[in-house]
Amino acid sequence: MTDARQAVDRERRAAIGRERRARTRARIVAAAFELLGEENGLYARVEDVSARSGITRQTFYDHFTSMAELREAVTHEVTHDFLVSVSLAIATLADPRERAAAAIRFYLYRVRRDRRWGWSMLNLSANGVIFGAETFRQAELTVQQGIAAGLLPLDDYRLGRDILMGTALAAMATMLREDTDADYPSRVARGVLVGMGVSADDAADISSRPLPGLVVLKDEEPPA
């Protein structure tokens, strides 16, 4: 076999190995998402993920150093596309208060449509950054913009961020565990705005405005 042929053969084997590794990694992430999408998914262990994905513990550790690292990967898978969709939609809104209210409503409406996604978000947030680092940073930015524009009377953006993120997370848990009215997401958004210093009348108006169209990335569409 010539050197050129050997090189081609090595590259082909390497490509097959990379593809196989990518498929295994995707299977692990999918299994973790399934487990985290269950009510008790918070307690999922390496053994549970390995069993669900049909691999050995050693194979798991060939791809992830720990459950914490796997959680980060799953968080990105669960949140990234939806966050991009929401970000593109609310970017059409000039008022940061309306962007915050619309984002809350989009996330809570998604929970109503997809309980597995909701449980995943809740369980992933329990041991890490609420809703993942990307969403967390976006919430911070929106609050900072509201303060800079003089629309949110807060002396610390972290207070607004925590009101927004903490309330949305608690509301998500309520919607998963209890029956809530159809307008619950809007009422949560209104409460968040009031908590950040917006007048009750303005908060009621802002949180009841029609939502902008959501850019669909993965067959997702919010209710009207």
GIGICOR-V188222 format. One record per backbone hydrogen bond with DSSP energy under -0.5 kcal/mol. CO is the residue of the C=O (numbers start at 1). NH is the residue of the N-H. E is the energy in kcal/mol with one decimal. If there is no record, write none. Layout:
# GIGICOR-V188222
co/nh/e
CO/NH/E
CO/NH/E
This chain:
# GIGICOR-V188222
co/nh/e
2/6/-2.4
3/7/-2.4
4/8/-2.3
5/9/-2.3
6/10/-2.6
7/11/-2.3
8/12/-2.3
9/13/-2.4
10/14/-2.5
11/15/-2.6
12/16/-2.3
13/17/-2.3
14/18/-2.5
15/19/-2.4
16/20/-2.5
17/21/-2.5
18/22/-2.5
19/23/-2.3
20/24/-2.2
21/25/-2.6
22/26/-2.4
23/27/-2.1
24/28/-2.2
25/29/-2.4
26/30/-2.5
27/31/-2.2
28/32/-2.4
29/33/-2.4
30/34/-2.2
31/35/-2.3
32/36/-3.1
33/37/-1.4
35/38/-1.6
38/41/-2.2
40/43/-1.8
41/44/-1.9
45/49/-2.3
46/50/-2.8
47/51/-2.4
48/52/-2.5
49/53/-2.2
50/54/-0.9
50/55/-2.4
51/54/-0.5
56/60/-2.1
57/61/-2.4
58/62/-1.0
59/63/-0.7
60/63/-1.5
60/64/-2.6
66/70/-1.7
67/71/-2.8
68/72/-1.8
69/73/-1.8
70/74/-2.7
71/75/-3.0
72/76/-2.0
73/77/-2.0
74/78/-2.9
75/79/-2.5
76/80/-2.4
79/83/-3.0
80/84/-2.6
81/85/-2.4
82/86/-2.7
83/87/-3.2
84/88/-2.4
85/89/-1.8
85/215/-0.8
86/90/-2.9
87/91/-1.3
89/92/-1.3
90/93/-2.0
94/96/-0.5
95/99/-2.0
96/100/-2.4
97/101/-2.3
98/102/-2.7
99/103/-2.3
100/104/-2.1
101/105/-2.1
102/106/-2.8
103/107/-2.4
104/108/-2.5
105/109/-2.8
106/110/-1.9
107/111/-1.6
108/112/-1.8
109/113/-1.6
110/114/-2.4
114/118/-2.1
115/119/-2.9
116/120/-2.2
117/121/-2.5
118/122/-2.4
119/123/-3.0
120/124/-2.7
121/125/-1.8
122/126/-1.1
123/127/-0.7
125/128/-1.0
129/132/-2.3
131/135/-0.5
132/136/-2.3
133/137/-2.5
134/138/-2.0
135/139/-2.3
136/140/-2.1
137/141/-2.4
138/142/-2.2
139/143/-2.2
140/144/-2.7
141/145/-2.4
142/146/-1.9
143/147/-2.3
144/148/-2.6
145/149/-1.8
146/151/-2.4
146/152/-1.3
147/150/-1.5
152/154/-2.4
156/159/-1.2
156/160/-1.1
157/161/-2.7
158/162/-2.5
159/163/-2.2
160/164/-2.6
161/165/-3.1
162/166/-2.2
163/167/-1.7
164/168/-2.0
165/169/-2.3
166/170/-2.3
167/171/-2.7
168/172/-2.1
169/173/-2.0
170/174/-2.1
171/175/-2.5
172/176/-1.6
173/177/-1.6
174/178/-2.6
181/184/-1.7
183/187/-2.2
184/188/-2.6
185/189/-2.3
186/190/-2.3
187/191/-2.2
188/192/-2.3
189/193/-2.2
190/194/-2.3
191/195/-2.4
192/196/-1.4
193/198/-2.5
194/197/-1.9
199/203/-2.9
200/204/-2.2
201/205/-2.2
202/206/-3.0
203/207/-2.3
204/208/-0.5
205/208/-0.9
206/209/-1.0
214/216/-0.7
215/217/-0.5
